[in-house]
Amino acid sequence: VFGAESMQSKASRPNIRRPAAILVMVAAAALAGCQQKSAGLGSIDSMTTASTVPANYEQTTELAKKWQSDTKNLKKGMAYANALDSIGQTQKQLEVLSVLYKSHPDNPQVAALYGKKLLASGRSNEAVVVLETATMLNNKDWRSYSALGSAYDQQGIYDKARTAYQQALTIEPDNLTVLNNLGMSYALQGDLKEAEKTLRMADALPKAASEPRIRQNLALVVGLQGRFEEASAIASKDLPPQQVEANMAYLKTMLSQPNTWQQLQEG
């Protein structure tokens, strides 16, 4: 989810745009939190390490010993990083990936993975630098461009974010993850019309039928424009009536509060 700090630099914008941007973040969290499948903002396709077999603590300890005897060994380091991820040791995994990134500065896979893990950990300022490197090392990886766009969005650098998303779409046209990120990037900046246009484009694709996050984000953007009946109809395609009603009531309450922006900044 995009950080609130990315909005604070926009405090000088007209009042009509500021609440829209911050409400996208807050209301989307409410929408996403009450359904089986995530409809959250800015989903990023994960990049796993070489092995996908879950590790246990004993295996991880063994992999740690092997890597620590040769910390420049990429294969051993990636195996250890994957094991750490499998057992939920996110911070330690980041430390290992940092060492690998410094030891292999020209490896696009390491840069991409490290950047995405930094982003997932909320360290978007560091992620931007690493993901910029990843895209320079491999300009054919749409996932790195999409992740870079999300990192820019979290920093409030919306123009660069959309450039990154457009580059990702050049490589992987009609990708739902990228279109979702692009639409919500517009929403975060307060351009709800363009956000709606982008999300409708995504929702019109055949593969979007099984992707509720697109419709829920579209419902959110439509609702933020005050078209609650239309938003309810869109949300009802995936959510039960009671949840749709609750979501719309939440949006109406938030939109009716003139000091929403100030309250959320202080919170």
C-alpha positions in Angstrom: 0.0 0.0 0.0 1.3 3.4 -0.8 2.7 5.4 2.1 1.0 8.5 3.5 4.3 10.3 3.4 4.1 10.4 -0.4 1.1 12.6 -0.1 2.5 15.2 2.3 4.7 16.8 -0.4 1.4 17.7 -2.2 0.0 19.8 0.6 0.0 22.9 -1.7 -2.5 21.4 -4.1 -6.1 22.6 -4.3 -8.4 21.1 -1.6 -10.5 19.2 -4.2 -7.5 17.1 -5.2 -5.8 16.6 -1.8 -8.6 14.6 -0.1 -9.1 12.4 -3.2 -5.5 11.3 -3.2 -5.4 10.4 0.5 -8.8 8.8 0.4 -7.6 6.4 -2.3 -5.1 5.0 0.1 -7.4 4.8 3.1 -10.6 3.6 1.5 -8.8 1.0 -0.6 -7.4 -0.5 2.5 -10.9 -0.8 3.8 -12.1 -2.4 0.6 -9.2 -4.8 0.4 -9.4 -5.9 4.0 -12.9 -7.4 3.9 -12.7 -9.7 0.9 -11.2 -13.1 0.2 -9.1 -12.0 -2.7 -6.9 -8.9 -2.4 -8.0 -5.7 -4.2 -5.2 -3.7 -2.8 -3.3 -1.0 -4.5 -0.1 -1.3 -6.4 0.2 -5.1 -6.4 3.7 -6.1 -7.6 4.4 -9.5 -9.2 6.9 -11.2 -7.0 10.3 -12.4 -8.1 11.3 -15.5 -6.3 14.8 -16.8 -5.9 16.0 -20.0 -7.5 14.3 -22.5 -5.2 10.6 -22.5 -4.3 10.7 -25.3 -1.8 9.9 -24.1 1.7 12.8 -24.3 4.1 12.9 -25.1 7.8 15.2 -23.6 10.4 17.7 -26.5 10.2 18.0 -26.2 6.4 18.3 -22.5 6.7 21.1 -22.8 9.2 23.0 -25.2 6.9 22.5 -22.8 3.9 23.8 -19.9 6.1 27.0 -21.8 6.9 27.6 -22.6 3.2 27.1 -19.0 2.2 29.0 -17.5 5.0 32.1 -19.5 3.9 31.9 -17.8 0.5 29.7 -14.7 0.6 30.4 -13.8 -3.0 28.9 -17.1 -4.2 25.7 -16.1 -6.0 24.1 -19.5 -6.1 24.7 -20.1 -2.4 23.5 -16.6 -1.5 20.3 -16.8 -3.5 19.5 -20.2 -1.9 20.0 -18.8 1.5 18.0 -15.7 0.7 15.1 -17.9 -0.5 15.2 -20.0 2.6 15.1 -16.9 4.8 12.1 -15.7 2.8 10.4 -19.1 3.3 10.7 -18.8 7.1 9.7 -15.2 7.2 13.1 -13.7 8.0 12.6 -10.6 5.9 15.2 -8.4 7.5 17.9 -11.0 7.3 17.0 -11.7 3.7 17.4 -8.1 2.9 20.9 -8.1 4.5 21.9 -11.1 2.4 20.6 -9.5 -0.8 22.4 -6.3 0.0 25.7 -8.2 0.2 24.9 -10.0 -3.1 23.9 -6.7 -4.7 27.2 -5.1 -3.8 29.2 -8.2 -4.8 27.3 -8.5 -8.2 26.5 -5.0 -9.2 26.0 -6.0 -12.9 23.6 -8.8 -12.2 20.0 -7.7 -13.2 18.3 -10.5 -11.4 19.9 -9.6 -8.1 19.2 -5.9 -8.5 15.5 -6.6 -9.4 14.9 -9.0 -6.5 16.7 -6.7 -4.0 14.8 -3.7 -5.2 11.4 -5.4 -5.0 12.1 -6.7 -1.5 13.1 -3.2 -0.4 9.9 -1.9 -1.8 7.8 -4.6 -0.1 9.6 -3.6 3.2 8.5 0.0 2.8 12.0 1.3 1.9 10.9 2.9 -1.3 13.6 5.5 -1.3 16.3 2.8 -1.4 14.2 0.7 -3.8 14.1 3.5 -6.4 17.9 3.6 -6.7 18.2 -0.2 -6.9 15.3 -0.7 -9.3 16.6 2.1 -11.6 19.8 0.1 -11.8 17.8 -3.1 -12.5 16.0 -1.5 -15.4 19.3 -0.2 -16.9 20.9 -3.6 -16.6 17.8 -5.3 -18.2 15.5 -3.1 -20.1 13.3 -6.0 -21.1 12.0 -6.9 -17.7 8.5 -5.4 -17.3 8.3 -6.5 -13.6 11.2 -4.3 -12.7 9.7 -1.3 -14.5 6.3 -2.0 -12.7 8.1 -2.2 -9.4 10.0 1.0 -10.1 6.8 2.7 -10.9 5.4 1.6 -7.5 8.5 2.9 -5.8 8.2 6.3 -7.5 4.5 6.4 -6.5 5.4 5.8 -2.9 7.8 8.7 -3.2 5.1 10.9 -4.8 7.0 11.1 -8.1 4.0 10.4 -10.2 5.2 11.5 -13.6 8.2 9.1 -13.4 5.9 6.4 -12.0 3.7 6.6 -15.1 6.7 6.6 -17.4 7.9 3.4 -15.8 4.4 1.8 -16.1 4.2 2.8 -19.7 7.6 1.2 -20.4 6.4 -2.0 -18.7 3.3 -2.0 -20.9 5.5 -1.6 -24.0 7.2 -4.8 -23.0 4.1 -6.6 -21.7 0.9 -5.0 -23.3 -2.4 -5.2 -21.4 -0.8 -6.6 -18.2 -3.4 -6.2 -15.5 -0.9 -5.6 -12.7 0.7 -2.7 -14.6 -2.6 -1.3 -15.7 -3.9 -1.5 -12.1 -0.8 0.3 -10.8 -1.0 2.9 -13.6 -4.7 3.6 -12.7 -4.0 3.9 -9.0 -1.0 6.2 -9.7 -3.4 8.6 -11.3 -5.8 8.3 -8.4 -3.0 8.9 -5.9 -2.3 12.2 -7.6 -6.0 13.1 -7.5 -6.7 12.6 -11.3 -9.7 10.4 -10.8 -11.0 10.8 -14.3 -7.8 9.4 -15.8 -7.7 6.7 -13.1 -11.2 5.6 -14.0 -10.3 5.6 -17.7 -7.3 3.3 -17.1 -9.1 0.9 -14.8 -12.0 0.6 -17.2 -9.6 -0.2 -19.9 -8.1 -3.0 -17.7 -11.5 -4.2 -16.7 -12.6 -4.6 -20.3 -9.9 -7.1 -21.0 -11.1 -10.8 -21.0 -8.6 -11.9 -18.4 -9.9 -9.3 -15.9 -13.0 -11.5 -15.3 -11.1 -13.4 -12.7 -9.3 -10.4 -11.2 -11.4 -8.7 -8.6 -8.8 -6.1 -7.6 -9.4 -4.2 -10.8 -13.1 -3.9 -10.3 -12.8 -3.0 -6.6 -10.3 -0.3 -7.4 -12.6 0.9 -10.2 -15.5 1.0 -7.8 -13.3 3.0 -5.4 -12.4 5.5 -8.0 -16.0 5.9 -9.2 -17.2 6.2 -5.6 -14.6 8.9 -4.8 -16.3 10.9 -7.6 -19.6 10.7 -5.7 -21.3 8.2 -8.1 -22.2 5.7 -5.4 -24.9 3.7 -7.1 -22.6 3.1 -10.0 -19.7 2.2 -7.7 -22.0 -0.2 -5.8 -23.0 -2.0 -9.0 -19.3 -2.5 -9.9 -18.3 -3.7 -6.4 -21.3 -6.1 -6.3 -19.7 -8.2 -8.9 -17.3 -9.6 -6.3 -18.5 -8.6 -2.9 -21.7 -9.5 -0.9 -24.4 -6.8 -0.6 -23.6 -6.1 3.1 -19.9 -5.5 2.3 -20.8 -3.2 -0.6 -23.1 -1.2 1.6 -20.5 -0.9 4.3 -17.8 0.2 1.8 -20.1 2.8 0.3 -21.0 4.1 3.7 -17.3 4.4 4.5 -16.6 6.4 1.4 -19.6 8.7 2.0 -18.4 9.3 5.6 -14.9 10.1 4.5 -15.9 12.4 1.7 -18.2 14.3 3.9 -15.5 15.3 6.3 -13.9 18.6 5.3 -10.9 18.1 7.6 -10.1 14.6 6.4 -6.7 15.7 4.9 -5.5 17.3 8.2 -6.8 14.4 10.3 -5.0 11.8 8.3 -1.8 13.7 8.1 -1.8 14.1 11.9 -2.7 10.4 12.4 
